[in-house]
């Protein structure tokens, strides 16, 4: 059983991430997971968003590890 687990997500695309984010939201809702950080949605290169990516990873890891 994974209900109540935490998650964070980064979605990367060359044109649009809305469909992927909607699909992920439906899946995690069905699983009963809870979002601990807002999704990072990147169109094009992730190199322009290092702070967002770093924060996503840090918050997700800290929450998963129970800090």
C-alpha positions as CSV (number, residue, x, y, z in Angstrom):
1,X,0.0,0.0,0.0
2,X,1.5,3.4,-1.0
3,X,-1.4,5.6,0.1
4,X,-0.2,8.8,1.8
5,X,3.2,8.8,0.1
6,X,4.7,12.1,-1.0
7,X,5.8,13.1,-4.4
8,X,7.3,15.9,-6.5
9,X,7.5,15.9,-10.3
10,X,9.5,17.5,-13.0
11,X,7.9,17.4,-16.5
12,X,10.1,18.3,-19.5
13,X,8.9,18.9,-23.0
14,X,9.7,20.7,-26.2
15,X,6.2,22.2,-26.6
16,X,3.6,21.5,-23.9
17,X,3.4,19.9,-20.5
18,X,-0.3,20.4,-19.7
19,X,-1.4,16.9,-20.7
20,X,1.4,15.2,-18.9
21,X,0.7,17.1,-15.7
22,X,-3.0,16.3,-15.9
23,X,-2.2,12.6,-16.4
24,X,0.2,12.6,-13.4
25,X,-2.4,14.4,-11.3
26,X,-5.0,11.7,-12.1
27,X,-2.6,8.9,-11.3
28,X,-1.4,10.3,-8.0
29,X,-5.0,11.2,-6.9
30,X,-6.0,7.5,-7.5
31,X,-3.0,6.3,-5.6
32,X,-3.7,8.7,-2.7
33,X,-0.3,10.3,-2.8
34,X,0.2,13.9,-1.6
35,X,2.0,16.7,-3.4
36,X,4.7,18.3,-1.2
37,X,6.1,20.7,-3.8
38,X,4.6,22.4,-6.9
39,X,5.4,20.6,-10.1
40,X,8.3,22.0,-12.2
41,X,7.2,22.3,-15.8
42,X,10.0,23.0,-18.3
43,X,9.6,23.7,-21.9
44,X,12.9,23.7,-23.7
45,X,16.1,23.3,-21.7
46,X,16.2,22.7,-18.0
47,X,19.4,24.6,-17.8
48,X,17.5,27.8,-17.3
49,X,15.7,26.5,-14.2
50,X,18.4,25.1,-11.9
51,X,17.0,26.6,-8.8
52,X,13.5,25.2,-9.4
53,X,14.9,21.8,-10.1
54,X,17.2,21.9,-7.0
55,X,14.3,23.0,-4.8
56,X,12.0,20.2,-6.2
57,X,14.7,17.6,-5.4
58,X,15.5,18.9,-2.0
59,X,11.9,19.2,-0.8
60,X,10.9,15.8,-2.2
61,X,13.9,14.1,-0.6
62,X,13.5,15.8,2.7
63,X,9.8,14.9,2.9
64,X,10.4,11.4,1.8
65,X,13.2,11.0,4.4
66,X,11.0,12.6,7.1
67,X,13.1,15.7,7.8
